Amino acid sequence: MCGRIIGDQRNNLNAETLEMLTCIQDWFAAEKKIVRLERLMNLQAQVLRNMKNIRTIF
């Protein structure tokens, strides 16, 4: 496990269940980071396209 502190309500779950819950939580956190990165990359591409369009106008 990741050295996380486990709350009282989870301390009676077995080790496999705790590990599964921790992994799922980590996957969700990683997925959120990926979505944010994809949004930033799309925004960057849009800005670069807009800059290219502005150069062609002038």
N, C-alpha and C positions, 0 to 999 in steps of 0.2 A: 504494500500500500504506500501511499504518498506522504506519510508522516502527518496526516491530518488528525485533528481532534474530533472524536466522535461524541455526539451528544448523548444524553441519558436515554432518550427514546430509541436510539439505535444500538445501544450496548448489548441488548439481548438477541440481536440478529446473529446468525452464524457467519463465520469468516468469509465464506464464498459469496454470500448475499451482500455483505459489506463491500467486498472487492468489486462485485458486479455494479453496485450502485455508484461507487467511486469512479469506475471506468466510464460508465454512462455519463456521469457529470462531467468528466474530462472531455469526452467526445463532444458533448453539447457546447462546452466552452470553446473547443477547437473549431467547431463548425461556425460559431458566431464570429470568431476571428477571421475565418476564411471568407465569410459573407462580407464582412467589413472591408477586407483586402480587395475582394472583387469589385465592390462599389467604388473604392478609391481608384482602382486601376481603370474602371470605366469612366470615372470623372476625369482622370488624367488624359485618357484618350480623347474625350470630348473637348477638353481645353486645347489639346494639341491640334485637333481638327479645326477648331475655331481660330486659333492663331494662324494656321495655314491659310484659311479663308480670308482673314484680314490682310495678310501679306499679298494675296492675289488681287485684292481690291485696290490697294495703293500702289 
